[in-house]
Amino acid sequence: MPYVFTEHGAVMAANVLNSEIAIAASVAVVRVFIRMRVMITEYADHKRNLQALEQRVAKGFADHEDELREVRFLIARLEQPLDTTRKKIGFGRDKEK
């Protein structure tokens, strides 16, 4: 025995059942099937586009690996703390006469 309806089964059930509630429910089920089909198609398209984009980006990174390595090195240098030791300002009193 099947556990789910297809959209065609929902249309057939709407033809058999005569109450307004049953017909409205069947119409709603058919609309859900249509929306699901659209969403599945959009998901497949988005997935294909994302994979193509990932391949292009990966290829672009591979072509510029040396430049990226240099940028990473410069960023690491910028992240290092600065030398904060200061020289004293003013006239030197501690000099020998």
VMD Tcl script that builds the backbone (N, CA, C; Angstrom):
set m [mol new atoms 291]
animate dup $m
set s [atomselect $m all]
$s set {name element resname resid chain x y z} {
  {N N MET 1 A 0.835 -1.184 0.000}
  {CA C MET 1 A 0.000 0.000 0.000}
  {C C MET 1 A 0.881 1.251 0.000}
  {N N PRO 2 A 0.555 2.216 -0.816}
  {CA C PRO 2 A 1.350 3.452 -0.825}
  {C C PRO 2 A 1.103 4.282 0.423}
  {N N TYR 3 A 2.127 5.004 0.840}
  {CA C TYR 3 A 2.032 5.864 2.014}
  {C C TYR 3 A 1.902 7.340 1.643}
  {N N VAL 4 A 2.073 7.662 0.380}
  {CA C VAL 4 A 1.996 9.061 -0.060}
  {C C VAL 4 A 1.199 9.146 -1.350}
  {N N PHE 5 A 0.726 10.339 -1.645}
  {CA C PHE 5 A 0.040 10.610 -2.897}
  {C C PHE 5 A 0.987 11.332 -3.838}
  {N N THR 6 A 0.784 11.124 -5.113}
  {CA C THR 6 A 1.410 12.005 -6.104}
  {C C THR 6 A 0.412 13.122 -6.359}
  {N N GLU 7 A 0.810 14.115 -7.129}
  {CA C GLU 7 A -0.149 15.173 -7.418}
  {C C GLU 7 A -1.316 14.632 -8.244}
  {N N HIS 8 A -1.048 13.618 -9.052}
  {CA C HIS 8 A -2.130 13.019 -9.841}
  {C C HIS 8 A -3.111 12.275 -8.925}
  {N N GLY 9 A -2.590 11.616 -7.898}
  {CA C GLY 9 A -3.454 10.957 -6.924}
  {C C GLY 9 A -4.303 11.950 -6.155}
  {N N ALA 10 A -3.735 13.105 -5.850}
  {CA C ALA 10 A -4.512 14.133 -5.145}
  {C C ALA 10 A -5.631 14.656 -6.026}
  {N N VAL 11 A -5.380 14.817 -7.327}
  {CA C VAL 11 A -6.420 15.256 -8.253}
  {C C VAL 11 A -7.514 14.197 -8.351}
  {N N MET 12 A -7.125 12.925 -8.411}
  {CA C MET 12 A -8.112 11.844 -8.467}
  {C C MET 12 A -8.955 11.815 -7.196}
  {N N ALA 13 A -8.320 12.024 -6.023}
  {CA C ALA 13 A -9.067 12.049 -4.769}
  {C C ALA 13 A -10.043 13.227 -4.752}
  {N N ALA 14 A -9.650 14.358 -5.317}
  {CA C ALA 14 A -10.536 15.520 -5.373}
  {C C ALA 14 A -11.752 15.221 -6.242}
  {N N ASN 15 A -11.596 14.405 -7.273}
  {CA C ASN 15 A -12.714 14.058 -8.139}
  {C C ASN 15 A -13.684 13.105 -7.447}
  {N N VAL 16 A -13.177 12.261 -6.560}
  {CA C VAL 16 A -14.019 11.279 -5.876}
  {C C VAL 16 A -14.754 11.913 -4.699}
  {N N LEU 17 A -14.046 12.761 -3.944}
  {CA C LEU 17 A -14.640 13.365 -2.752}
  {C C LEU 17 A -15.464 14.584 -3.152}
  {N N ASN 18 A -16.618 14.744 -2.515}
  {CA C ASN 18 A -17.525 15.813 -2.929}
  {C C ASN 18 A -17.628 16.962 -1.935}
  {N N SER 19 A -17.051 16.843 -0.751}
  {CA C SER 19 A -17.204 17.926 0.216}
  {C C SER 19 A -16.284 19.087 -0.144}
  {N N GLU 20 A -16.692 20.278 0.272}
  {CA C GLU 20 A -15.900 21.471 -0.037}
  {C C GLU 20 A -14.538 21.407 0.647}
  {N N ILE 21 A -14.511 20.886 1.862}
  {CA C ILE 21 A -13.247 20.785 2.607}
  {C C ILE 21 A -12.290 19.824 1.909}
  {N N ALA 22 A -12.788 18.687 1.440}
  {CA C ALA 22 A -11.939 17.705 0.768}
  {C C ALA 22 A -11.393 18.268 -0.541}
  {N N ILE 23 A -12.235 18.985 -1.262}
  {CA C ILE 23 A -11.793 19.567 -2.532}
  {C C ILE 23 A -10.737 20.652 -2.269}
  {N N ALA 24 A -10.969 21.490 -1.267}
  {CA C ALA 24 A -10.002 22.547 -0.936}
  {C C ALA 24 A -8.677 21.944 -0.486}
  {N N ALA 25 A -8.730 20.874 0.301}
  {CA C ALA 25 A -7.503 20.213 0.751}
  {C C ALA 25 A -6.762 19.603 -0.429}
  {N N SER 26 A -7.483 18.996 -1.357}
  {CA C SER 26 A -6.837 18.391 -2.528}
  {C C SER 26 A -6.184 19.454 -3.404}
  {N N VAL 27 A -6.873 20.587 -3.571}
  {CA C VAL 27 A -6.295 21.687 -4.349}
  {C C VAL 27 A -5.030 22.195 -3.671}
  {N N ALA 28 A -5.053 22.308 -2.349}
  {CA C ALA 28 A -3.869 22.763 -1.617}
  {C C ALA 28 A -2.713 21.774 -1.791}
  {N N VAL 29 A -3.015 20.476 -1.753}
  {CA C VAL 29 A -1.975 19.463 -1.933}
  {C C VAL 29 A -1.359 19.563 -3.327}
  {N N VAL 30 A -2.195 19.756 -4.333}
  {CA C VAL 30 A -1.689 19.893 -5.702}
  {C C VAL 30 A -0.798 21.125 -5.808}
  {N N ARG 31 A -1.207 22.227 -5.187}
  {CA C ARG 31 A -0.376 23.441 -5.220}
  {C C ARG 31 A 0.969 23.213 -4.536}
  {N N VAL 32 A 0.960 22.440 -3.450}
  {CA C VAL 32 A 2.214 22.119 -2.770}
  {C C VAL 32 A 3.120 21.295 -3.673}
  {N N PHE 33 A 2.548 20.313 -4.383}
  {CA C PHE 33 A 3.352 19.519 -5.312}
  {C C PHE 33 A 3.981 20.395 -6.389}
  {N N ILE 34 A 3.210 21.315 -6.923}
  {CA C ILE 34 A 3.729 22.208 -7.966}
  {C C ILE 34 A 4.857 23.064 -7.407}
  {N N ARG 35 A 4.653 23.628 -6.208}
  {CA C ARG 35 A 5.690 24.464 -5.585}
  {C C ARG 35 A 6.941 23.650 -5.279}
  {N N MET 36 A 6.758 22.400 -4.831}
  {CA C MET 36 A 7.917 21.537 -4.549}
  {C C MET 36 A 8.714 21.269 -5.824}
  {N N ARG 37 A 8.017 21.029 -6.929}
  {CA C ARG 37 A 8.709 20.775 -8.192}
  {C C ARG 37 A 9.532 21.991 -8.601}
  {N N VAL 38 A 8.963 23.186 -8.440}
  {CA C VAL 38 A 9.680 24.417 -8.777}
  {C C VAL 38 A 10.904 24.571 -7.870}
  {N N MET 39 A 10.728 24.338 -6.570}
  {CA C MET 39 A 11.840 24.486 -5.619}
  {C C MET 39 A 12.960 23.493 -5.906}
  {N N ILE 40 A 12.607 22.255 -6.235}
  {CA C ILE 40 A 13.624 21.242 -6.541}
  {C C ILE 40 A 14.409 21.644 -7.785}
  {N N THR 41 A 13.711 22.165 -8.784}
  {CA C THR 41 A 14.387 22.613 -9.998}
  {C C THR 41 A 15.313 23.786 -9.696}
  {N N GLU 42 A 14.828 24.756 -8.896}
  {CA C GLU 42 A 15.665 25.902 -8.533}
  {C C GLU 42 A 16.878 25.454 -7.724}
  {N N TYR 43 A 16.685 24.504 -6.809}
  {CA C TYR 43 A 17.789 24.007 -5.999}
  {C C TYR 43 A 18.858 23.367 -6.884}
  {N N ALA 44 A 18.436 22.572 -7.849}
  {CA C ALA 44 A 19.397 21.926 -8.750}
  {C C ALA 44 A 20.168 22.977 -9.549}
  {N N ASP 45 A 19.462 24.014 -10.020}
  {CA C ASP 45 A 20.130 25.089 -10.763}
  {C C ASP 45 A 21.133 25.822 -9.886}
  {N N HIS 46 A 20.730 26.146 -8.659}
  {CA C HIS 46 A 21.633 26.852 -7.745}
  {C C HIS 46 A 22.844 25.989 -7.398}
  {N N LYS 47 A 22.621 24.711 -7.218}
  {CA C LYS 47 A 23.729 23.810 -6.896}
  {C C LYS 47 A 24.724 23.756 -8.047}
  {N N ARG 48 A 24.225 23.662 -9.274}
  {CA C ARG 48 A 25.113 23.646 -10.452}
  {C C ARG 48 A 25.892 24.957 -10.556}
  {N N ASN 49 A 25.211 26.086 -10.351}
  {CA C ASN 49 A 25.884 27.386 -10.420}
  {C C ASN 49 A 26.948 27.518 -9.333}
  {N N LEU 50 A 26.648 27.055 -8.139}
  {CA C LEU 50 A 27.609 27.118 -7.047}
  {C C LEU 50 A 28.837 26.267 -7.331}
  {N N GLN 51 A 28.632 25.084 -7.873}
  {CA C GLN 51 A 29.768 24.223 -8.204}
  {C C GLN 51 A 30.643 24.866 -9.281}
  {N N ALA 52 A 30.024 25.467 -10.275}
  {CA C ALA 52 A 30.797 26.137 -11.326}
  {C C ALA 52 A 31.580 27.305 -10.745}
  {N N LEU 53 A 30.959 28.062 -9.861}
  {CA C LEU 53 A 31.639 29.190 -9.223}
  {C C LEU 53 A 32.810 28.713 -8.370}
  {N N GLU 54 A 32.619 27.637 -7.605}
  {CA C GLU 54 A 33.703 27.094 -6.781}
  {C C GLU 54 A 34.874 26.647 -7.647}
  {N N GLN 55 A 34.590 26.044 -8.783}
  {CA C GLN 55 A 35.667 25.614 -9.680}
  {C C GLN 55 A 36.431 26.803 -10.240}
  {N N ARG 56 A 35.699 27.861 -10.631}
  {CA C ARG 56 A 36.369 29.060 -11.153}
  {C C ARG 56 A 37.230 29.725 -10.088}
  {N N VAL 57 A 36.722 29.822 -8.874}
  {CA C VAL 57 A 37.481 30.454 -7.796}
  {C C VAL 57 A 38.719 29.627 -7.463}
  {N N ALA 58 A 38.559 28.306 -7.385}
  {CA C ALA 58 A 39.704 27.438 -7.084}
  {C C ALA 58 A 40.771 27.562 -8.162}
  {N N LYS 59 A 40.361 27.642 -9.420}
  {CA C LYS 59 A 41.322 27.799 -10.513}
  {C C LYS 59 A 42.021 29.151 -10.410}
  {N N GLY 60 A 41.263 30.191 -10.072}
  {CA C GLY 60 A 41.854 31.523 -9.924}
  {C C GLY 60 A 42.874 31.562 -8.800}
  {N N PHE 61 A 42.580 30.899 -7.692}
  {CA C PHE 61 A 43.524 30.852 -6.586}
  {C C PHE 61 A 44.775 30.079 -6.976}
  {N N ALA 62 A 44.617 29.016 -7.719}
  {CA C ALA 62 A 45.766 28.208 -8.133}
  {C C ALA 62 A 46.695 29.023 -9.038}
  {N N ASP 63 A 46.100 29.870 -9.887}
  {CA C ASP 63 A 46.908 30.682 -10.801}
  {C C ASP 63 A 47.695 31.770 -10.066}
  {N N HIS 64 A 47.256 32.157 -8.876}
  {CA C HIS 64 A 47.883 33.261 -8.150}
  {C C HIS 64 A 48.397 32.829 -6.780}
  {N N GLU 65 A 48.854 31.615 -6.676}
  {CA C GLU 65 A 49.292 31.076 -5.382}
  {C C GLU 65 A 50.466 31.867 -4.794}
  {N N ASP 66 A 51.437 32.263 -5.626}
  {CA C ASP 66 A 52.599 33.009 -5.118}
  {C C ASP 66 A 52.173 34.365 -4.540}
  {N N GLU 67 A 51.280 35.066 -5.262}
  {CA C GLU 67 A 50.823 36.355 -4.769}
  {C C GLU 67 A 50.048 36.199 -3.458}
  {N N LEU 68 A 49.214 35.175 -3.376}
  {CA C LEU 68 A 48.449 34.939 -2.152}
  {C C LEU 68 A 49.368 34.597 -0.982}
  {N N ARG 69 A 50.415 33.839 -1.237}
  {CA C ARG 69 A 51.368 33.503 -0.181}
  {C C ARG 69 A 52.043 34.765 0.343}
  {N N GLU 70 A 52.407 35.677 -0.567}
  {CA C GLU 70 A 53.034 36.931 -0.158}
  {C C GLU 70 A 52.064 37.797 0.651}
  {N N VAL 71 A 50.802 37.851 0.231}
  {CA C VAL 71 A 49.795 38.616 0.966}
  {C C VAL 71 A 49.627 38.040 2.364}
  {N N ARG 72 A 49.569 36.699 2.482}
  {CA C ARG 72 A 49.454 36.068 3.802}
  {C C ARG 72 A 50.652 36.410 4.680}
  {N N PHE 73 A 51.847 36.443 4.091}
  {CA C PHE 73 A 53.053 36.780 4.839}
  {C C PHE 73 A 52.978 38.225 5.345}
  {N N LEU 74 A 52.554 39.147 4.487}
  {CA C LEU 74 A 52.458 40.554 4.877}
  {C C LEU 74 A 51.395 40.752 5.965}
  {N N ILE 75 A 50.293 40.046 5.857}
  {CA C ILE 75 A 49.262 40.143 6.894}
  {C C ILE 75 A 49.790 39.616 8.218}
  {N N ALA 76 A 50.537 38.528 8.182}
  {CA C ALA 76 A 51.113 37.977 9.414}
  {C C ALA 76 A 52.074 38.977 10.043}
  {N N ARG 77 A 52.853 39.679 9.217}
  {CA C ARG 77 A 53.765 40.695 9.763}
  {C C ARG 77 A 52.995 41.845 10.386}
  {N N LEU 78 A 51.891 42.238 9.771}
  {CA C LEU 78 A 51.084 43.328 10.321}
  {C C LEU 78 A 50.415 42.926 11.633}
  {N N GLU 79 A 50.164 41.653 11.813}
  {CA C GLU 79 A 49.515 41.188 13.042}
  {C C GLU 79 A 50.478 41.092 14.216}
  {N N GLN 80 A 51.770 41.143 13.957}
  {CA C GLN 80 A 52.752 41.072 15.041}
  {C C GLN 80 A 52.718 42.376 15.834}
  {N N PRO 81 A 52.892 42.277 17.163}
  {CA C PRO 81 A 52.859 43.504 17.972}
  {C C PRO 81 A 54.043 44.418 17.652}
  {N N LEU 82 A 53.791 45.698 17.749}
  {CA C LEU 82 A 54.840 46.682 17.493}
  {C C LEU 82 A 55.785 46.765 18.684}
  {N N ASP 83 A 57.015 47.180 18.420}
  {CA C ASP 83 A 57.989 47.405 19.485}
  {C C ASP 83 A 57.604 48.705 20.175}
  {N N THR 84 A 57.223 48.623 21.436}
  {CA C THR 84 A 56.717 49.808 22.140}
  {C C THR 84 A 57.732 50.418 23.094}
  {N N THR 85 A 58.995 49.967 23.055}
  {CA C THR 85 A 59.998 50.583 23.917}
  {C C THR 85 A 60.304 51.977 23.380}
  {N N ARG 86 A 60.373 52.942 24.288}
  {CA C ARG 86 A 60.584 54.320 23.875}
  {C C ARG 86 A 61.892 54.834 24.450}
  {N N LYS 87 A 62.467 55.714 23.713}
  {CA C LYS 87 A 63.653 56.390 24.206}
  {C C LYS 87 A 63.193 57.582 25.023}
  {N N LYS 88 A 63.976 57.911 26.033}
  {CA C LYS 88 A 63.627 59.056 26.868}
  {C C LYS 88 A 63.834 60.341 26.087}
  {N N ILE 89 A 62.945 61.254 26.320}
  {CA C ILE 89 A 62.993 62.535 25.629}
  {C C ILE 89 A 63.562 63.586 26.591}
  {N N GLY 90 A 64.348 64.494 26.080}
  {CA C GLY 90 A 64.834 65.607 26.897}
  {C C GLY 90 A 66.345 65.622 26.953}
  {N N PHE 91 A 66.863 66.546 27.771}
  {CA C PHE 91 A 68.296 66.686 27.910}
  {C C PHE 91 A 68.816 65.633 28.854}
  {N N GLY 92 A 69.944 65.075 28.542}
  {CA C GLY 92 A 70.506 64.022 29.353}
  {C C GLY 92 A 71.185 64.527 30.601}
  {N N ARG 93 A 70.598 64.341 31.752}
  {CA C ARG 93 A 71.209 64.716 33.013}
  {C C ARG 93 A 72.199 63.676 33.485}
  {N N ASP 94 A 72.001 62.479 32.989}
  {CA C ASP 94 A 72.851 61.409 33.471}
  {C C ASP 94 A 74.192 61.336 32.733}
  {N N LYS 95 A 74.480 62.307 31.903}
  {CA C LYS 95 A 75.779 62.295 31.207}
  {C C LYS 95 A 76.895 62.714 32.149}
  {N N GLU 96 A 78.016 62.154 31.941}
  {CA C GLU 96 A 79.171 62.530 32.767}
  {C C GLU 96 A 79.739 63.862 32.269}
  {N N LYS 97 A 80.182 64.695 33.216}
  {CA C LYS 97 A 80.754 66.004 32.887}
  {C C LYS 97 A 82.233 65.957 32.770}
}
mol reanalyze $m
mol bondsrecalc $m
mol representation Tube
mol addrep $m
